[in-house]
Amino acid sequence: MKQSIEEHAARFDGNADEYDESKSEEYRACASLVVDHAAPGADDVVLDLGTGTGAIALALAEDAGRVEGRDSSEGTAGPEKCLLEPSVCF
């Protein structure tokens, strides 16, 4: 049976704390390709849909003027990560 958005989000909520630590070398390489390909400028606003833990959003924030991250899972990214990078909002 297909999961609802809430059920799918809850699955990620439960793994959010450990998710960034469990990323493989392949994941990191793919994330780097996304960041390099996006190549935002200082005046750009980036919308990261399905931001998860915000790893890509935070990496994009180094060059973008602002990054907005949205995810259906409340446990993955949140306002506390905005403290890491003021130009990022989840």
TORSEBA-892981 format. One record per atom (N, C-alpha, C): residue number from 1; x, y, z. Coordinates in pm, 1 decimal. Atoms other than C-alpha are relative to their C-alpha. Example, Ala and Ser with C-alpha at 12.3 -4.5 7.8 and 13.67 -1.06 7.14 Angstrom:
// TORSEBA-892981
<1, <89.0, -119.0, 0.0>>
<1, <1230.0, -450.0, 780.0>>
<1, <90.0, 120.0, 0.0>>
<2, <-82.0, -119.0, -6.0>>
<2, <1367.0, -106.0, 714.0>>
<2, <-77.0, 109.0, 73.0>>
***
This chain:
// TORSEBA-892981
<1, <83.9, -117.7, 0.0>>
<1, <0.0, 0.0, 0.0>>
<1, <88.9, 124.7, 0.0>>
<2, <-75.5, -124.6, 10.1>>
<2, <123.8, 348.1, -84.5>>
<2, <-9.9, 78.6, 130.7>>
<3, <-3.4, -79.3, -122.7>>
<3, <229.8, 563.2, 210.4>>
<3, <-50.0, 141.9, -25.5>>
<4, <40.3, -140.1, 7.7>>
<4, <78.4, 902.1, 279.8>>
<4, <124.5, 87.9, 16.6>>
<5, <-111.3, -94.1, -17.7>>
<5, <300.6, 1211.0, 283.0>>
<5, <42.6, 2.3, 146.3>>
<6, <-30.6, -3.7, -143.3>>
<6, <276.2, 1214.1, 662.2>>
<6, <78.1, -124.3, 43.4>>
<7, <-70.9, 124.2, -34.9>>
<7, <385.7, 848.4, 689.1>>
<7, <142.4, 0.9, -55.6>>
<8, <-131.6, -8.7, 62.8>>
<8, <673.0, 905.4, 449.9>>
<8, <89.6, 96.9, 79.0>>
<9, <-75.3, -98.6, -77.5>>
<9, <782.8, 1216.0, 643.3>>
<9, <40.7, -55.2, 135.7>>
<10, <-28.8, 56.9, -131.9>>
<10, <762.2, 1031.1, 975.8>>
<10, <116.8, -97.7, -6.3>>
<11, <-111.9, 94.1, 16.3>>
<11, <1002.7, 766.3, 844.0>>
<11, <132.1, 75.3, 2.1>>
<12, <-122.2, -79.8, 1.0>>
<12, <1263.4, 1036.8, 781.1>>
<12, <22.5, 70.7, 132.8>>
<13, <-13.2, -62.1, -132.4>>
<13, <1192.0, 1209.4, 1113.0>>
<13, <79.3, -89.1, 93.8>>
<14, <-65.6, 94.6, -89.7>>
<14, <1308.6, 896.3, 1292.3>>
<14, <147.4, -19.0, -27.2>>
<15, <-140.7, 19.9, 37.3>>
<15, <1641.8, 887.5, 1106.8>>
<15, <78.9, 129.0, -12.9>>
<16, <-62.2, -129.2, 29.1>>
<16, <1718.8, 1258.2, 1086.8>>
<16, <131.0, 23.0, 75.2>>
<17, <-120.1, -27.6, -80.0>>
<17, <1974.8, 1270.5, 1367.6>>
<17, <124.0, -70.8, -52.0>>
<18, <-114.2, 78.3, 47.0>>
<18, <2195.6, 1001.4, 1213.1>>
<18, <21.4, 9.9, -150.2>>
<19, <-3.3, 5.0, 145.8>>
<19, <2128.3, 1068.8, 845.5>>
<19, <129.0, 56.8, -58.3>>
<20, <-119.9, -60.9, 57.5>>
<20, <2418.9, 1303.4, 772.2>>
<20, <124.5, -83.1, 25.3>>
<21, <-117.6, 80.5, -33.1>>
<21, <2666.2, 1072.0, 942.4>>
<21, <9.6, -126.7, -83.7>>
<22, <2.4, 126.8, 71.7>>
<22, <2561.7, 772.6, 730.6>>
<22, <16.7, 14.9, -150.3>>
<23, <-8.7, -21.1, 143.9>>
<23, <2619.3, 924.7, 387.4>>
<23, <125.4, -64.1, -58.3>>
<24, <-109.3, 69.5, 66.8>>
<24, <2833.5, 725.0, 150.9>>
<24, <84.5, 97.1, -81.9>>
<25, <-86.8, -78.8, 87.3>>
<25, <3116.1, 851.4, -63.7>>
<25, <-74.7, 37.9, -127.9>>
<26, <78.5, -26.6, 120.6>>
<26, <2880.4, 823.3, -363.0>>
<26, <-99.7, 113.1, 23.7>>
<27, <94.8, -106.7, -31.5>>
<27, <2621.1, 1043.6, -191.1>>
<27, <72.3, 134.5, 2.3>>
<28, <-74.3, -125.9, -9.1>>
<28, <2880.7, 1308.9, -112.4>>
<28, <43.8, 48.8, -138.1>>
<29, <-39.8, -37.3, 135.6>>
<29, <3002.8, 1301.4, -474.1>>
<29, <-119.5, 56.7, -77.2>>
<30, <120.9, -49.8, 68.0>>
<30, <2646.1, 1345.8, -605.1>>
<30, <-40.5, 136.8, 54.2>>
<31, <34.5, -129.5, -60.4>>
<31, <2577.4, 1628.8, -359.9>>
<31, <94.9, 108.1, -50.5>>
<32, <-97.7, -97.0, 51.6>>
<32, <2896.8, 1801.8, -473.9>>
<32, <-31.1, 39.1, -143.7>>
<33, <37.7, -30.5, 138.0>>
<33, <2783.7, 1773.5, -836.3>>
<33, <-118.9, 95.8, -5.3>>
<34, <116.9, -89.0, -4.6>>
<34, <2450.1, 1937.1, -748.7>>
<34, <44.7, 141.6, 34.6>>
<35, <-46.6, -131.9, -43.5>>
<35, <2624.1, 2222.8, -569.0>>
<35, <81.9, 66.6, -111.1>>
<36, <-83.5, -56.1, 106.3>>
<36, <2880.7, 2270.7, -847.3>>
<36, <-82.9, 40.1, -121.7>>
<37, <82.7, -28.2, 117.4>>
<37, <2617.6, 2258.0, -1122.1>>
<37, <-92.1, 119.6, 24.1>>
<38, <89.3, -111.2, -31.6>>
<38, <2384.1, 2502.2, -945.1>>
<38, <74.7, 132.8, -8.4>>
<39, <-87.3, -117.5, 5.7>>
<39, <2664.9, 2755.9, -907.6>>
<39, <-74.9, 131.4, 23.1>>
<40, <73.7, -123.8, -24.5>>
<40, <2449.7, 3026.6, -743.3>>
<40, <93.9, 118.8, 20.5>>
<41, <-74.4, -123.1, -21.8>>
<41, <2566.3, 3385.3, -734.7>>
<41, <-49.0, 71.1, 124.2>>
<42, <30.3, -73.2, -123.5>>
<42, <2555.3, 3634.3, -450.4>>
<42, <-139.3, 63.0, -0.5>>
<43, <133.2, -58.9, 9.2>>
<43, <2225.0, 3780.3, -577.1>>
<43, <-109.7, -105.2, -17.4>>
<44, <97.9, 106.5, 25.2>>
<44, <2054.4, 3441.6, -626.1>>
<44, <-69.7, -45.7, 127.4>>
<45, <76.9, 65.3, -105.6>>
<45, <1781.2, 3294.9, -409.2>>
<45, <-25.2, -142.5, -47.3>>
<46, <13.3, 141.0, 34.5>>
<46, <1779.9, 2913.5, -409.3>>
<46, <-112.9, -60.6, 81.8>>
<47, <104.9, 75.1, -67.8>>
<47, <1474.9, 2701.4, -326.5>>
<47, <37.8, -146.9, -6.6>>
<48, <-39.1, 140.4, -8.9>>
<48, <1578.2, 2354.1, -210.0>>
<48, <-120.8, -79.5, 48.5>>
<49, <116.4, 80.8, -35.3>>
<49, <1268.3, 2132.6, -218.8>>
<49, <44.0, -140.3, 35.3>>
<50, <-44.8, 130.9, -48.5>>
<50, <1302.5, 1807.4, -27.7>>
<50, <138.1, 12.6, 60.5>>
<51, <-133.2, -35.3, -50.6>>
<51, <1594.2, 1960.8, 157.9>>
<51, <58.8, -100.9, 97.5>>
<52, <-52.3, 98.7, -94.3>>
<52, <1620.9, 1678.8, 409.5>>
<52, <68.9, 65.9, 117.4>>
<53, <-74.1, -56.7, -112.7>>
<53, <1885.5, 1762.8, 664.9>>
<53, <65.4, 133.9, -33.6>>
<54, <-52.0, -130.7, 38.8>>
<54, <1988.0, 2071.9, 469.3>>
<54, <144.9, 1.2, -43.2>>
<55, <-141.9, 5.2, 35.4>>
<55, <2334.6, 1952.7, 371.0>>
<55, <28.3, 74.5, -130.2>>
<56, <-21.6, -68.3, 127.4>>
<56, <2301.5, 2075.0, 11.5>>
<56, <-34.4, 147.8, 14.3>>
<57, <38.5, -139.7, -20.8>>
<57, <2120.6, 2394.1, 117.2>>
<57, <112.1, 77.4, 68.7>>
<58, <-108.6, -66.8, -71.5>>
<58, <2400.6, 2479.1, 359.2>>
<58, <122.1, 19.2, -89.8>>
<59, <-113.2, -13.0, 92.6>>
<59, <2663.5, 2411.2, 91.8>>
<59, <-26.8, 109.1, -103.9>>
<60, <34.9, -104.0, 97.4>>
<60, <2477.6, 2633.9, -158.3>>
<60, <5.3, 138.9, 61.4>>
<61, <3.1, -129.7, -68.8>>
<61, <2456.5, 2910.3, 101.6>>
<61, <135.0, 69.8, 0.0>>
<62, <-132.6, -61.7, 3.2>>
<62, <2829.5, 2966.7, 76.0>>
<62, <10.6, 104.6, -110.5>>
<63, <-8.6, -91.9, 113.7>>
<63, <2772.2, 3143.4, -258.2>>
<63, <-129.7, 73.8, -29.4>>
<64, <130.2, -60.7, 30.8>>
<64, <2398.5, 3222.4, -278.6>>
<64, <-31.0, 113.3, 95.7>>
<65, <44.0, -108.1, -86.5>>
<65, <2239.2, 3534.6, -142.7>>
<65, <-90.5, -51.0, 110.9>>
<66, <93.0, 58.3, -97.8>>
<66, <1970.3, 3328.1, 32.5>>
<66, <-40.9, -137.9, -49.6>>
<67, <47.2, 134.0, 31.7>>
<67, <1860.3, 2965.0, 45.2>>
<67, <-121.7, -29.9, 86.1>>
<68, <120.9, 43.6, -69.7>>
<68, <1509.7, 2846.9, 137.4>>
<68, <-9.5, -151.0, -16.7>>
<69, <12.5, 144.6, 4.3>>
<69, <1480.0, 2479.5, 225.8>>
<69, <-136.5, -43.3, 51.4>>
<70, <131.3, 51.0, -40.6>>
<70, <1146.9, 2295.2, 246.7>>
<70, <0.0, -151.3, -9.1>>
<71, <10.2, 145.6, -2.7>>
<71, <1074.0, 1936.2, 340.5>>
<71, <-127.3, -38.6, 73.7>>
<72, <122.0, 45.2, -66.8>>
<72, <762.9, 1743.0, 439.8>>
<72, <30.0, -61.8, 136.2>>
<73, <-40.9, 59.9, -126.8>>
<73, <959.1, 1589.1, 728.0>>
<73, <49.5, 109.1, 94.2>>
<74, <-37.2, -104.9, -94.6>>
<74, <974.3, 1825.0, 1024.1>>
<74, <127.7, -31.7, 76.0>>
<75, <-116.7, 38.3, -77.9>>
<75, <1254.4, 1628.5, 1189.3>>
<75, <132.1, 13.3, -72.8>>
<76, <-125.6, -0.9, 73.8>>
<76, <1508.9, 1665.9, 913.3>>
<76, <73.0, 133.6, 5.2>>
<77, <-63.5, -131.7, -4.7>>
<77, <1580.6, 2037.5, 888.3>>
<77, <-90.6, 93.9, 77.5>>
<78, <82.2, -90.2, -79.1>>
<78, <1466.9, 2314.3, 1111.8>>
<78, <69.5, 131.1, 27.5>>
<79, <-54.3, -133.3, -27.5>>
<79, <1522.6, 2666.6, 1237.4>>
<79, <135.3, -0.5, 69.2>>
<80, <-129.2, 3.6, -68.8>>
<80, <1817.0, 2558.7, 1452.8>>
<80, <115.5, -4.5, -98.6>>
<81, <-106.8, 2.5, 100.2>>
<81, <2016.1, 2496.7, 1134.0>>
<81, <23.6, 138.0, -59.9>>
<82, <-18.9, -138.2, 47.7>>
<82, <1959.5, 2860.8, 1037.8>>
<82, <110.0, 69.4, 78.5>>
<83, <-106.9, -58.8, -80.4>>
<83, <2199.2, 2943.4, 1317.5>>
<83, <136.8, -30.2, -57.6>>
<84, <-127.1, 36.2, 62.8>>
<84, <2473.8, 2764.9, 1123.0>>
<84, <34.2, 93.4, -114.1>>
<85, <-18.7, -86.1, 115.7>>
<85, <2424.4, 2989.3, 822.9>>
<85, <-118.8, 94.3, -9.8>>
<86, <112.5, -93.8, -5.0>>
<86, <2209.5, 3304.6, 853.8>>
<86, <-74.4, 18.5, -130.7>>
<87, <66.8, -19.9, 129.0>>
<87, <2130.9, 3313.8, 479.4>>
<87, <-88.7, -119.7, -37.8>>
<88, <81.4, 118.3, 26.1>>
<88, <1951.5, 2974.9, 505.6>>
<88, <-120.3, 0.9, 90.9>>
<89, <121.4, 8.4, -79.6>>
<89, <1593.3, 2939.8, 619.1>>
<89, <-74.3, -127.7, -35.1>>
<90, <73.8, 124.4, 20.9>>
<90, <1407.1, 2611.0, 664.5>>
<90, <-142.3, 17.6, 47.4>>
***
